[in-house]
Amino acid sequence: MRAYRSPLRLFLLGVVGLLLVIAAIDVMFAHRISTEPENNEGVLTTRGQAQQRGDIVWGAVMIGAGTLLFGGGIIELIRRKPVIQIREDGLVAAIGTTQTDVVIPWVQMNAVTSAVIEDEYDGGMRDQLIVDVNDRTGLPDAVVSARWVGSELRIDAMDWTKRVTEIALSAQGALEHSRRVAEIAEMEEPSLVWETSVVATEPSAEIEMGESEEEPS
């Protein structure tokens, strides 16, 4: 099972990015909507020059942010890369910084659940997939769209194409299956050797032989 980011959300991110670029161009050059720097018959005053420098700085920031949003949204729409996958070797989440996909082996998990938790930044309520791990070996400390709370890795599940409760149930089922397979592998194999005994006895047979005499004629 796997889930992707919502195509609608990615499209809206692209639209927002494009609007930011257009707004930046207006702030820096066109001034169709934004206020022009203070000038005196086309000649910038000292205050107007300071305003123009500020507009250029803000415009550059807006262009950078808009390009990232627009480009990121378009690339994600084209690639359609899953944000979460349930595989035989573990749970794969696109939360890494240097290496995007992070594999959390089943053997390193205690449980997988889901919850609606208040976001610590904007105060909104967000769906989260909670992975309780018993060993953080090989797992990154710095993550994106997720955070560590003690032994729990809380992954933001906002706008996934599948409900987070469905993902959590499927992942918990895969975790329990992995445990059963490991337990069976560790069980002692039954012995296939049987002991048999054969008692050898000598056959006894009594053969009676009779002698017959011929009478002379």
C-alpha positions in Angstrom: 0.0 0.0 0.0 1.1 3.5 -0.7 -0.1 7.1 -0.5 0.7 10.2 -2.5 0.3 13.9 -2.0 -3.1 15.3 -3.1 -2.9 16.5 -6.7 -5.3 19.3 -5.9 -2.9 20.6 -3.2 0.1 20.4 -5.5 -1.9 22.3 -8.2 -2.8 25.0 -5.7 0.8 25.3 -4.5 1.8 25.9 -8.1 -0.9 28.5 -8.5 0.2 30.3 -5.4 3.8 30.2 -6.6 2.9 31.7 -9.9 0.9 34.5 -8.2 3.9 35.3 -6.0 6.1 35.7 -9.0 3.6 38.0 -10.8 3.2 40.0 -7.6 7.0 40.3 -7.3 7.3 41.7 -10.8 4.6 44.3 -10.0 6.3 45.3 -6.8 9.7 45.6 -8.5 8.8 47.2 -11.8 5.2 47.6 -13.0 3.5 49.0 -9.9 0.0 48.3 -11.3 -1.3 47.2 -7.9 1.5 48.1 -5.5 2.4 51.6 -4.5 5.1 53.3 -6.5 8.1 54.7 -4.6 7.8 58.3 -3.6 8.9 60.6 -6.4 8.7 64.2 -7.6 7.5 64.3 -11.2 9.2 61.0 -12.0 12.4 61.7 -10.0 12.7 59.5 -6.9 13.1 61.3 -3.7 15.5 60.1 -1.0 12.7 58.3 0.7 11.6 56.9 -2.7 15.0 55.5 -3.3 14.9 53.7 0.0 11.5 52.4 -0.9 12.7 51.2 -4.2 15.6 49.2 -2.6 13.1 47.7 -0.2 10.8 46.7 -3.1 13.7 45.1 -4.9 14.6 43.0 -1.8 11.0 42.0 -1.2 10.5 41.2 -4.9 13.5 39.0 -5.0 12.3 37.1 -1.9 8.9 36.7 -3.4 10.3 35.5 -6.7 12.4 32.9 -4.9 9.5 31.6 -2.8 7.2 31.6 -5.8 9.6 29.7 -8.0 10.1 27.1 -5.3 6.4 26.6 -4.8 5.6 26.6 -8.5 8.5 24.4 -9.5 7.9 22.0 -6.6 4.2 21.6 -7.3 4.8 20.9 -11.0 7.6 18.4 -10.3 5.6 16.5 -7.8 2.6 16.4 -10.2 4.8 14.9 -12.9 6.8 12.5 -10.7 3.9 11.3 -8.6 6.3 10.0 -5.9 4.6 8.3 -2.9 5.0 9.9 0.4 4.5 6.7 2.3 4.8 3.0 1.3 4.2 -0.3 3.2 6.7 -2.9 2.0 8.0 -6.3 3.1 11.2 -4.7 4.6 9.4 -2.0 6.5 7.7 1.4 6.2 9.2 3.9 3.7 8.5 7.6 4.3 9.5 10.6 2.2 10.8 12.5 5.2 14.5 12.6 4.7 16.7 15.7 4.1 19.7 14.4 2.3 18.1 11.1 1.2 14.4 11.6 0.6 13.1 8.1 1.3 13.7 6.8 4.8 13.2 3.0 5.5 12.0 2.1 9.0 12.4 -1.7 9.4 9.6 -3.6 11.0 12.0 -5.0 13.6 12.7 -1.4 14.9 9.0 -0.7 15.5 6.8 -1.1 18.6 3.5 0.0 17.0 2.0 2.1 14.3 -1.0 4.3 15.1 -2.6 7.6 13.9 -4.0 10.6 15.6 -5.2 14.2 15.1 -2.7 16.4 16.9 -2.4 20.2 17.2 0.4 21.6 15.1 3.0 23.4 17.3 3.6 26.1 14.7 0.2 27.2 13.4 -2.1 25.7 16.1 -4.2 23.8 13.5 -5.3 20.2 14.0 -3.5 17.9 11.6 -3.7 14.1 10.8 -0.5 12.4 11.8 0.9 8.9 11.4 2.7 7.9 14.6 5.5 5.3 14.4 6.8 4.2 17.8 10.3 2.8 17.4 12.5 0.8 19.8 15.7 1.6 18.0 16.7 4.8 16.1 19.8 3.2 14.5 20.0 4.3 10.8 17.1 6.8 11.2 17.8 10.5 10.7 17.4 13.0 13.5 16.6 15.8 11.1 13.4 15.1 9.1 10.9 17.1 7.0 7.1 17.0 7.3 7.7 15.0 10.5 9.1 15.4 14.0 10.5 13.3 16.8 8.7 13.2 20.1 10.7 10.9 22.3 10.6 7.5 20.6 7.7 8.5 18.4 8.1 9.6 14.8 5.1 11.8 14.0 4.6 12.1 10.2 2.4 14.8 8.8 -0.4 13.1 6.9 -2.1 16.2 5.6 -3.7 15.9 2.1 -2.6 12.3 1.5 -4.6 10.4 -1.2 -5.4 7.7 1.4 -6.8 8.2 4.9 -4.1 8.1 7.6 -6.3 5.6 9.6 -6.3 3.2 6.7 -2.5 3.5 6.4 -2.0 3.0 10.1 -4.2 -0.2 10.2 -2.4 -1.6 7.2 1.0 -0.9 8.6 0.1 -2.4 12.0 -1.1 -5.5 10.2 2.2 -5.8 8.3 4.1 -5.3 11.5 2.3 -8.1 13.3 2.8 -10.4 10.2 6.5 -9.6 10.3 6.6 -10.6 14.0 4.8 -13.9 13.3 7.2 -14.7 10.5 10.2 -14.0 12.8 8.8 -16.2 15.6 8.2 -19.1 13.2 11.7 -18.8 11.9 13.1 -18.9 15.5 11.1 -22.0 16.4 13.1 -25.3 16.8 12.4 -27.6 13.9 10.8 -30.9 14.8 13.0 -34.0 14.6 12.4 -36.2 11.6 14.3 -39.2 13.0 12.3 -42.2 14.3 13.8 -45.1 16.3 12.6 -48.5 15.3 13.5 -51.9 16.7 13.1 -55.3 15.1 13.2 -58.5 17.1 14.7 -61.3 15.1 13.4 -64.8 16.0 14.4 -68.1 14.6 11.5 -69.9 12.9 10.8 -73.2 14.5 9.1 -75.9 12.5 8.6 -79.5 13.3 8.7 -81.7 10.4 7.5 -85.1 11.0 8.8 -87.7 8.6 7.3 -91.1 8.4 9.0 -94.1 7.1 7.2 -96.6 5.0 8.3 -100.1 4.4 7.5 -102.0 1.3 6.3 -105.5 1.8 7.8 -108.0 -0.6 5.3 -109.6 -2.7 
